[in-house]
Each structure stands twice: as C-alpha cells, then as structure tokens.
C-alpha cells in the first residue's frame, strides 16, 4: 500500500532536484546547483574506519595515528571536490539516430564535451530505472560522440526520457550525479506482424495497369541505330568497332506492381494495433517489390508512388495514426 506514495514522493523529489519541468532545450550544460554529492557504501565504510582510528588515537595518544587519520580525512575531502568537479560544467546533447520498429531498440547519439580545460573520466549515463546505458571516459574540450539504445515498446514518438549522469571518480568513496531530460525523440513504427494475404494487390505484368518505375531499374532490350539525343555512354563500342556501324544500347524500364493497402479491407475483428501491424507488414512486402503503392487510412490517403520517401511517409503515417503531436493517444 505504501509503494505508490513512495514512488510518487521519489518522482517529486527527483523533479525538485532537477528543477526543470519537462524536456530541456539542448545542449544541456550542468551548473553547480544541479550536481549532488553523497557518500557511497565504500565511503561510509571509510568514514566509520576514520572514526575508529580517531578514537584509538585519542585513547592511546598516538601522534602517528592522529597524522594517519587526518591524512585519510583530507584525502576524502579532496575526493569530494574532485568528484563534484568531474561532473560540473559537463555539456551534453542527445539526438535521435534513425527510426525503428516497435519491439526493437531505439538508437540515440550522445555528444559530450567539456567547455572548461581538463579531462573528465568515468561518466556513466543511467536510465530512469537506474540501469547503465553508457560509460564515457576521457572527455575533453573536443566533442565525444557515443551511441546508446533504449527499448522501443510501442509505436509513436518516443522521447529519450529522464537520464541520470553520475560519476564516482577517482576513488569511489562519493557519488556525484545530476538528472537531465533532453528534448530528443525518435519515431517508432508499428511492429510488422500478420499473415493475411494482400488480396487487393494488382500485378502489372501483362495487363493494362502497367506503370513504369520512374528513375528505377531498367533491363536491356537490344541494339538500335544511334539518335542525336543518345548519350555517348549508351554506345555499344565493341559492336561499333567490329562492324563499323554506330549502334546504341536500348533499355526499357521494368514494370512495377501497383497495389492498394486499405484499412477498410481488414477484418472487422482486428483492433487498431493489429491492423497497423498488418498494414506495416504489407507495406514492407510491397517495398521489396518496388510496387507503386497507395495507402488508404480513415484519416487520408497517400500515393500512389514507389519512391523511398513515399514508403517512409507511409510508415510515419502508420506510426502516428490516432496519436497527437506528442505521440500520445487521442
């Protein structure tokens, strides 16, 4: 019964510590007030050991024990400052690195650099659950580019979410950390699934519905006499050298399959996500066939076209179907 209130209190504490409501503009520069420092389990052990050493030094009046205790204590104070400075002033930017399908891993590109002189070491990036995502070392004034991945659970615009940057450099006695939430999102397509046949696909070969692929693949059709508009690259030089007749190679564009992927052609028992998965499956199959495709959804129609931009637009339309601009269900 207490798990929900504790989780809510933890989220409120993290939001207060971050002091930023919602995604932040990039790049993000970590100021002093956003970096927090606390001792680790090893640091608490060292602190307990110092207390025992101090008690022994007082009890037995040992000058060497005093010196050794204060030496370790001074090293601990210097360690706190070094760990805090290892994170303060770090600059980070996150960008989406391509799209993916639901169930796969979304890729992001992380850029880390340090505006002030000096290298940064052992910087860890954790997700919201505390699982490690990336470890970066030797961060200097020159930008460092790394890649991280997050599971893409469902379609739509997927934000990178809240991240934790932490370091325990150099000794591991204290932990410095900061919360960030970069304004970075990637597009997640529906998961391709389903084995229903495309009953509305129309084969173009041998019918009057043939459509040539503009700028697509071509097949050799034979030789013919040269025309003034033919480029020199089409001249059959070997045949010309052998027979003395100037001939050029003739090509014909391959006929493309033309089809319709229709939302309303699916069975009535399928829900929205199952329909989108089946449409995505059909769309990918048509893309491998270079088909001139038309996508028909309740909110509009795309096509016909067979360009890569058209297929990418169709996938994006399926990914955002029924969602608002933020990627949430309407």
Backbone torsions as a table, in degrees:
resi	resn	phi	psi	omega
1	UNK	NA	-27.4	-178.2
2	UNK	-88.7	-6.7	-175.9
3	UNK	-66.1	-42.7	-179.0
4	UNK	-65.0	-48.5	176.6
5	UNK	-61.0	-39.0	178.5
6	UNK	-65.7	-38.6	177.9
7	UNK	-65.6	-41.4	178.1
8	UNK	-64.8	-40.3	178.6
9	UNK	-64.9	-39.1	178.5
10	UNK	-64.7	-41.5	179.0
11	UNK	-64.7	-41.5	178.2
12	UNK	-64.7	-38.5	177.9
13	UNK	-64.4	-42.5	178.6
14	UNK	-64.3	-41.1	179.5
15	UNK	-65.5	-37.0	177.8
16	UNK	-67.3	-39.8	180.0
17	UNK	-68.2	-35.1	178.4
18	UNK	-72.8	-36.4	177.9
19	UNK	60.3	28.5	174.9
20	UNK	-137.3	124.3	-179.2
21	UNK	-92.5	109.4	176.5
22	UNK	88.8	-177.4	-179.1
23	UNK	-60.2	143.6	-176.5
24	UNK	-103.1	145.9	172.2
25	UNK	-65.7	152.5	-175.3
26	UNK	-114.6	157.8	-3.6
27	UNK	-71.9	157.7	-177.7
28	UNK	-102.6	123.2	177.6
29	UNK	-105.8	124.4	-176.1
30	UNK	-83.0	109.5	176.8
31	UNK	-81.9	178.4	-177.4
32	UNK	-64.4	-38.4	-173.3
33	UNK	-72.2	-10.1	-178.6
34	UNK	-103.7	4.3	179.7
35	UNK	-108.7	125.0	-177.0
36	UNK	-115.2	149.2	-176.1
37	UNK	-133.1	131.1	174.1
38	UNK	-143.1	153.1	178.3
39	UNK	-71.1	149.0	174.7
40	UNK	-88.0	-178.6	177.1
41	UNK	-62.0	-39.4	176.5
42	UNK	-64.7	-38.3	178.8
43	UNK	-65.8	-38.4	176.7
44	UNK	-65.5	-35.6	176.1
45	UNK	-64.5	-41.2	177.7
46	UNK	-64.5	-39.5	179.3
47	UNK	-64.4	-41.1	177.0
48	UNK	-64.2	-40.7	178.3
49	UNK	-62.8	-39.6	179.0
50	UNK	-64.7	-38.4	177.8
51	UNK	-63.7	-42.4	178.1
52	UNK	-65.6	-39.9	178.5
53	UNK	-65.1	-38.2	178.9
54	UNK	-66.5	-40.6	177.7
55	UNK	-63.1	-41.0	178.7
56	UNK	-65.7	-39.2	179.6
57	UNK	-65.4	-38.3	179.0
58	UNK	-70.3	-40.7	-176.0
59	UNK	-67.3	-42.4	-176.4
60	UNK	-101.9	-0.6	177.0
61	UNK	54.0	53.7	-178.5
62	UNK	-100.6	114.9	-179.6
63	UNK	-65.4	-38.1	179.9
64	UNK	-65.5	-36.3	177.5
65	UNK	-66.7	-40.3	174.7
66	UNK	-57.8	-48.8	-176.6
67	UNK	-63.1	-43.1	-178.9
68	UNK	-67.1	-38.7	179.4
69	UNK	-64.2	-47.3	-178.3
70	UNK	-70.4	-28.1	176.5
71	UNK	-65.7	-45.8	178.7
72	UNK	-67.2	-39.2	178.4
73	UNK	-62.8	-41.6	177.2
74	UNK	-64.3	-37.7	176.2
75	UNK	-63.3	-36.8	178.1
76	UNK	-65.7	-40.7	177.6
77	UNK	-64.6	-41.8	176.9
78	UNK	-64.8	-33.9	177.9
79	UNK	-64.8	-39.7	178.0
80	UNK	-60.1	-45.6	-179.5
81	UNK	-66.0	-41.4	-178.9
82	UNK	-66.2	-40.0	178.7
83	UNK	-66.5	-42.4	179.5
84	UNK	-64.4	-43.2	179.7
85	UNK	-69.9	-21.5	178.8
86	UNK	-68.3	-21.2	-178.4
87	UNK	-110.3	-30.4	-178.2
88	UNK	-67.3	133.8	178.4
89	UNK	86.0	2.0	177.9
90	UNK	-71.9	139.1	179.9
91	UNK	-113.7	132.7	-175.5
92	UNK	-136.4	142.4	175.2
93	UNK	-139.6	141.0	-178.3
94	UNK	-127.1	132.7	178.1
95	UNK	-133.0	148.4	176.4
96	UNK	-69.2	141.7	-179.0
97	UNK	-117.5	71.2	178.8
98	UNK	88.2	172.1	179.6
99	UNK	-98.7	172.5	178.5
100	UNK	-152.6	176.5	177.7
101	UNK	-104.5	152.9	178.4
102	UNK	-59.1	135.6	-175.7
103	UNK	97.6	-16.7	176.9
104	UNK	-93.4	-168.1	178.4
105	UNK	-106.8	127.4	176.0
106	UNK	-79.9	136.2	-176.7
107	UNK	-104.4	138.0	176.3
108	UNK	-131.6	150.1	177.0
109	UNK	-109.6	126.8	-176.6
110	UNK	-108.9	131.7	176.7
111	UNK	-115.6	121.6	179.8
112	UNK	-120.4	135.6	173.7
113	UNK	-154.5	167.5	-176.1
114	UNK	-124.0	111.2	179.0
115	UNK	-63.2	-33.5	-179.2
116	UNK	-90.1	156.4	-179.6
117	UNK	-63.2	154.5	179.3
118	UNK	108.2	145.5	179.7
119	UNK	-86.9	152.4	172.9
120	UNK	-110.1	145.1	-175.4
121	UNK	-132.5	148.0	170.4
122	UNK	52.9	56.2	174.7
123	UNK	-94.4	124.4	-178.9
124	UNK	-110.2	140.7	175.0
125	UNK	-114.3	124.4	-177.8
126	UNK	-116.8	153.5	175.9
127	UNK	-86.3	-171.4	-174.7
128	UNK	-64.7	-29.0	-179.9
129	UNK	-86.5	-2.4	-179.2
130	UNK	90.4	5.7	179.0
131	UNK	-78.6	137.4	-179.1
132	UNK	-68.4	138.1	178.9
133	UNK	-116.6	-32.5	-175.1
134	UNK	-158.5	143.1	172.1
135	UNK	-125.3	122.1	-178.0
136	UNK	-117.1	140.2	-178.9
137	UNK	-135.1	159.1	177.5
138	UNK	55.5	52.4	176.9
139	UNK	-87.1	120.6	-177.6
140	UNK	-121.2	-162.7	179.9
141	UNK	-64.4	-30.4	176.5
142	UNK	-74.5	138.3	-177.0
143	UNK	-65.8	140.2	177.2
144	UNK	-114.4	129.6	-177.8
145	UNK	-109.9	127.9	177.9
146	UNK	-133.7	166.7	-179.6
147	UNK	-121.5	141.9	174.0
148	UNK	-136.4	159.6	-176.3
149	UNK	-129.8	147.2	174.9
150	UNK	-133.6	142.0	178.6
151	UNK	-63.6	133.4	177.7
152	UNK	-98.3	102.5	-174.2
153	UNK	-79.4	-38.0	-176.6
154	UNK	-143.5	165.1	-175.5
155	UNK	-71.8	166.7	177.6
156	UNK	113.9	-167.1	176.6
157	UNK	-84.1	114.7	-176.6
158	UNK	-102.0	116.6	176.1
159	UNK	-78.3	157.4	177.6
160	UNK	-67.5	-25.5	178.5
161	UNK	82.8	-172.5	-178.0
162	UNK	-84.6	131.1	-179.0
163	UNK	-116.3	156.0	176.2
164	UNK	-118.9	124.6	173.3
165	UNK	-101.8	126.5	-179.0
166	UNK	-140.4	158.2	176.1
167	UNK	-149.7	146.9	175.1
168	UNK	-125.8	18.0	-179.7
169	UNK	-72.1	139.9	7.5
170	UNK	-101.7	-21.1	-171.2
171	UNK	-107.1	-17.0	-178.8
172	UNK	85.2	10.2	179.8
173	UNK	-80.4	-28.9	180.0
174	UNK	-129.6	159.2	179.8
175	UNK	-123.8	124.8	173.9
176	UNK	-108.7	135.1	-177.7
177	UNK	-147.9	163.8	178.2
178	UNK	-153.1	147.0	177.9
179	UNK	-100.1	137.7	175.2
180	UNK	-136.4	156.4	175.9
181	UNK	-140.1	83.1	-176.6
182	UNK	-65.4	149.0	176.9
183	UNK	-84.6	75.4	-178.3
184	UNK	-134.0	127.7	179.8
185	UNK	-135.1	149.4	175.4
186	UNK	-126.1	155.3	-177.7
187	UNK	-92.5	126.9	-180.0
188	UNK	-110.0	118.6	179.1
189	UNK	-78.8	158.2	175.1
190	UNK	-61.7	150.4	179.4
191	UNK	-70.9	122.7	179.5
192	UNK	-68.9	124.2	-179.0
193	UNK	-160.0	161.4	178.8
194	UNK	112.2	147.0	-178.8
195	UNK	-125.1	20.7	177.4
196	UNK	-72.1	140.1	179.7
197	UNK	-76.2	151.1	174.8
198	UNK	-83.7	93.1	-177.2
199	UNK	-75.9	-14.9	-176.5
200	UNK	-101.1	4.6	177.2
201	UNK	-73.3	134.6	-175.5
202	UNK	-113.4	118.6	178.1
203	UNK	-71.2	137.4	-174.0
204	UNK	-96.7	-15.4	-175.2
205	UNK	-78.1	128.9	177.3
206	UNK	80.1	11.7	178.4
207	UNK	-126.5	176.2	179.8
208	UNK	-84.5	-0.2	-178.6
209	UNK	-95.2	20.3	-179.4
210	UNK	-68.0	139.1	177.8
211	UNK	-133.2	123.6	-178.6
212	UNK	-77.3	141.8	178.7
213	UNK	-76.4	110.7	179.6
214	UNK	-69.3	120.2	179.1
215	UNK	70.5	17.1	-176.2
216	UNK	-98.9	-144.9	-176.6
217	UNK	-77.8	153.2	179.5
218	UNK	-134.0	153.9	176.9
219	UNK	-123.0	149.6	-177.7
220	UNK	-70.5	129.8	-176.8
221	UNK	-112.8	-6.2	179.6
222	UNK	129.1	-168.5	-179.9
223	UNK	-112.2	149.8	176.8
224	UNK	-147.3	170.5	178.6
225	UNK	-69.0	149.7	-176.5
226	UNK	-75.6	140.7	174.7
227	UNK	-110.7	159.1	-178.7
228	UNK	-60.3	-26.5	-177.5
229	UNK	-85.4	-6.0	-178.4
230	UNK	-74.1	134.9	178.0
231	UNK	-74.1	155.1	179.2
232	UNK	-61.4	-25.7	-178.0
233	UNK	-67.5	-18.9	-179.9
234	UNK	-87.8	-5.6	-177.3
235	UNK	-71.7	133.4	176.1
236	UNK	-83.9	88.1	-171.5
237	UNK	-67.4	-36.4	179.5
238	UNK	-64.8	-44.3	178.5
239	UNK	-66.2	-37.6	179.5
240	UNK	-66.5	-41.1	179.2
241	UNK	-67.3	-29.7	-177.9
242	UNK	-82.0	-44.0	-174.7
243	UNK	-103.0	-14.1	-178.5
244	UNK	78.1	5.8	-179.4
245	UNK	-105.8	130.6	-176.9
246	UNK	-81.6	105.6	180.0
247	UNK	-119.3	154.4	178.8
248	UNK	-125.2	155.3	177.6
249	UNK	-81.6	134.7	-179.3
250	UNK	-109.1	133.9	-179.7
251	UNK	-124.1	152.2	173.7
252	UNK	-122.8	139.5	177.0
253	UNK	-69.4	141.9	178.3
254	UNK	-70.5	141.5	178.2
255	UNK	-75.7	134.8	-177.9
256	UNK	-99.9	150.2	174.1
257	UNK	-77.8	137.6	-179.5
258	UNK	-117.8	132.0	-176.2
259	UNK	-148.0	172.0	-178.9
260	UNK	-127.8	126.2	172.6
261	UNK	-106.6	110.9	-169.8
262	UNK	-117.0	127.3	175.9
263	UNK	-57.9	-40.6	-174.3
264	UNK	-76.3	-10.0	178.2
265	UNK	-81.7	-8.5	-179.0
266	UNK	-81.7	154.7	-179.9
267	UNK	-60.7	150.5	-176.1
268	UNK	-69.5	-22.3	-176.9
269	UNK	-77.4	-10.7	-178.7
270	UNK	-78.5	136.1	175.9
271	UNK	-81.8	-178.4	-173.8
272	UNK	-63.7	-46.8	-176.6
273	UNK	-67.5	-37.9	177.4
274	UNK	-65.8	-38.3	177.2
275	UNK	-63.5	-45.0	-179.0
276	UNK	-65.2	-36.6	177.7
277	UNK	-65.4	-42.0	179.1
278	UNK	-67.4	-40.8	177.9
279	UNK	-63.4	-38.2	177.4
280	UNK	-64.6	-40.4	177.9
281	UNK	-61.6	-45.6	178.0
282	UNK	-63.5	-38.9	-178.2
283	UNK	-64.0	-42.5	179.3
284	UNK	-67.7	-36.9	176.7
285	UNK	-64.4	-41.8	178.8
286	UNK	-67.3	-32.3	179.4
287	UNK	-66.0	-38.0	178.0
288	UNK	-67.2	-22.4	179.2
289	UNK	-95.1	1.7	-178.8
290	UNK	56.1	38.4	-176.4
291	UNK	-79.2	143.8	169.6
292	UNK	-77.8	108.9	-166.5
293	UNK	-114.0	145.0	172.7
294	UNK	-118.7	126.6	177.8
295	UNK	-105.8	122.8	-178.2
296	UNK	-118.4	118.2	178.6
297	UNK	-121.1	165.6	178.4
298	UNK	-59.8	-24.9	-178.0
299	UNK	-101.3	10.6	177.0
300	UNK	150.6	177.3	-177.4
301	UNK	-129.9	141.5	175.5
302	UNK	-122.4	135.7	175.7
303	UNK	105.6	-174.2	6.8
304	UNK	-81.7	147.0	177.1
305	UNK	-166.9	161.8	178.1
306	UNK	-132.7	17.6	-179.6
307	UNK	-79.0	156.8	175.9
308	UNK	-59.2	-33.5	178.7
309	UNK	-65.1	-36.2	179.5
310	UNK	-66.1	-44.8	-179.8
311	UNK	-65.9	-36.4	177.5
312	UNK	-66.7	-38.7	177.6
313	UNK	-66.8	-36.6	177.9
314	UNK	-66.0	-42.9	177.7
315	UNK	-63.5	-39.4	178.0
316	UNK	-65.3	-38.5	178.3
317	UNK	-64.7	-40.1	177.3
318	UNK	-66.8	-37.6	-178.8
319	UNK	-65.9	-34.7	-175.2
320	UNK	-101.2	6.7	-177.4
321	UNK	-63.7	126.6	178.8
322	UNK	77.0	7.6	-179.4
323	UNK	-113.3	156.6	176.2
324	UNK	-86.1	-173.8	-176.8
325	UNK	-64.6	-23.5	-180.0
326	UNK	-88.3	-1.9	179.5
327	UNK	89.0	10.2	178.9
328	UNK	-100.1	154.1	-179.2
329	UNK	-66.4	138.3	178.9
330	UNK	-75.2	NA	NA
